[in-house]
Amino acid sequence: MPRARVNGLELEYDTFGSPENPPIVLVMGLGAQMVTWETGFCGLLADGGFHVVRFDNRDIGLSTYLDDLPVPDLAALAAGDLTSVPYTLSDLASDVTGLVDALGAGRAHVVGASLGGMIAQQLAIDSPDRLLSLTSIMSTTGDPSVGNPEPAALAGLTRPPATTREQAIEDGVAWFRLVGSPGHPSDEEFLRMKATRNYDRANHPAGTLRQAAAVVASGDRTAKLLEVRVPTLVIHGESDPLINVSGGKATAEAIPGAELLLLPGMGHELPRQLWPTIAAAIIEHARKA
């Protein structure tokens, strides 16, 4: 796969569809590699007439790891001391614009999921002229009163990293079950395939910790989102245990003119059964924009 030199980093990416078509850049979530945007889903977007780009955020997957930076001090972060934070959401958003530049696109439709939605929102705040449209999926505004996880999901998110391949795969399967979609369940074979693929492609828990610190350090975006004028679509599952649906509702309420699509039975994932619905909504939104 190709790599783009961006902000002194190398970002791993790949593409679907003709480069002559308008670009859609897909930004994935906390500790999640670009392959979490499954090829079948990317193909649906490409078939809609777009040049689809997915990539590994810094510190994850096959992009540059920043292990030379300090390990975030979680206790200090909780107390409001941000001195150990290695980078912010604005830095991650700058990676997206750098990737767009490397592709020679200038502007792009940007679709972000979970942490990726937060990055996309920050991009709309920092560099709105670089966005043709914004789609924020299963994300939130940073307001601590909305989007909070259920206790079991929070416990799963903060568990210590596995020390063996076997345990990492089992933990991955358990995590997918925990945050999955009760109305659109996945079979065991698919979950195990994803967990195995993720571990064997790249396993870098230290990067996930630094990404999480960026979320904490960046705070509440609500006031700045009120000033965003980028055409925005917000998609959220009504059964999301990790980022409660209130986070999606708050995002749509904050951004003027934003459309909100709530999907019953969807958890913190993009279930295969809903790919056509989600892809069609993104395509329609991008075409209108």
Phi, psi and omega in degrees: 000153180285163176228142178247136176275115187220125176051038180077007180244168169244123180254124176283134180210166166212172189224160177224139177088177184283133176293351175283345182274161177301140184277139167242119179259126182259125183245120185269175191267193187302119177066009185259133181277164184297336180291351173294334165283094186298149184299326179296320178292315179300323179297323178298318179293319179296320178295339177280001175101029182234154172267107189264129181237123172241150185208162173273124172302160173306146174076013181211160177062230181252011173278175185297132172270144182247050184289350177280349179277160182297150172284125182301139177269099186296321179296318178294320178301315180298332180270001177095003178271111186258013186294338181268003182285122185281331178198169186239178176298328177297323177295318178294323177294323178296329175298322181295313180295325177296322177294318178300318177298316181298331179275354180072026187269328181082298178227158182207155163284131182240128180239121181237142179243130177061240173305324177300326175294321177295319177297316180296320176298316180296324177296321178294332177282313187281319188220063184299334181290349180269356184252131169277325175198164179234132169234122181248118184247135177041050183232191183204178188266349188093352175293121184291353180269355181229160174071020186283147182282156169289153184307318181295321179292320178297318178297320179293324181291327186259008180293150180298147179294148179294154181255354178227160178298315182301314181292324179297320179292317178297319178297322179296316178298316179298321180294316180298322177295318185297317185258007184290185187259110182298332179273351183216067187291151175258151179281159184301321182298318180293317180297318181291324176300315181296315182296319180293314179301315183298315182292315185289332178285314180189138178227109188215074183297333179298325178294323178299320180297318180292323176296319179297321178297325178297322178296311181299316185292334187276344170068204186272123181265000191306310184300320181284329177295333177297340181264355182288135178239014177284134176304125191231136171240132177245127179239133180209143175278139181285347181246029182285116181272346184265313172238103184306149183303339176299332177294318177293317179299318180295323178297313181294325179290329185283322186270117182304130176078004182294143173266145181239125176242112178259134185243110179300141175079358181268133177263216181264070181190176172248088184295143183303325182297337182256002179307312181300320180294313182292315180298317180298322179294317179295315181298314180298317180297315180295320179295319178295320181294000000 
